[in-house]
């Protein structure tokens, strides 16, 4: 989360461009997780799912899924391809459950395959 704070302060990532959003999940007034979509840095016509973090106490409770679904719903009207980089086995298992499939592309492991 400190990376997000640093990027916000320096102005490099404010989630202000077309299709971008940062979502925050809270449970009992406590931050449970965050997630975002930004303009893709490989192809600016695409969006990229990024900065997904769920606090350990809230993992395996559907928090990450709800954040991802919210971000995907936000992306619908923009009609842009959505990519991501799944870092690690848990992420590699998680994203296909939401409709992402593998792709051979620079700095990218998955692309959204279901119609948005």
N, C-alpha and C positions, 0 to 999 in steps of 0.2 A: 504494500500500500504506500510505502514511502516513495517508490518510483512514481506513482501517480501524483502524489503531492508535489514532488520535485518538478515533474513535467508541467503541472498546472501553474506553479509559481513562475517558472521560466517562460511560460507561454507556448511551449512546443506542443502541448496537447490539451486543448480546451473543449473538444467535442462540439465544435461550432460549424463544421463543414456539412454539406448536404449528406443526410443519412446517418450522421454520427450521433451517438448517444452514450451516456454513461448511466448505468442503472445501479441502484443500491437496494439491498434487501435488509430489512430489519425485523427482528423478532424480540418482542417485549422491550422495545426502545434500544436494543443493542444491535450494532452492525453485524449482520450474519455473513454478508458477502457482497461482492461488486462484480460488474462485468461491463463491457463496452463494445461498441463497434466504431471503427475509425476508417478514414479513407485508407485503402490499401497502399502500401509503399512500393509494391512491385508494379501495379497498374492502378492508376488513380481513378479509373472508371469502376473499380471494384470496391467493396467494403471488406473490412477485416475484423473478425471477432478477436478481441484482445483484452488483456488485463482482467481475466477471470480469476477471482480468488474467493474461496469460501473458508471462513474461520474453522479450525479443526473441530470445535464443539458442534458445528452445524453441518458437517459433512455427512453424506449418505442420508440426508433428510429431505432431499428434493430442492434445496435452495439454489444450487447451481443450475439445475434444469429450469426452474422458474425464471431466473435471471436471463438465461439464454433464450427462452421462449419469448420473454418480454422484448428483448433486443431484436430478435428475428421479426416479431410482429411490427416493431417500429420500422424495420427495413422494408417491409412490403411495398409501400407506395413509391419507393425510390427505384424499384425494379432494377437492382444492381446485383451482380454476382457477389457471393460472399465466401471469403476464404479464411483460413486460420492455420496456425502452426500449433499442433498438439505436442506438447513437451512432456513426454513420459508415458508410461503404460496406462495410467489411470485416465489421462486425457485422451489417449488414443482409443480407449474403450468407450469413453463417454460420448464424444462427438458423433460417432455413427448412430447412436440411439436417437439423435435429433435430426437425422437426415443428411449428415455430412459423409462424403465418400473420399477415398484417397485420390490424390492428384500428384503428378510429377510436375513440379513447378518450383522455381526458386523461392527459398524461405517459406515454403507452404507445404503442409501435409494433407490438408483436406479442403474440399469445396462443398458448398451446400448443393445437394442434388434434388431435394424435394421442391416442388413449385412453391414460390413465396408469394 
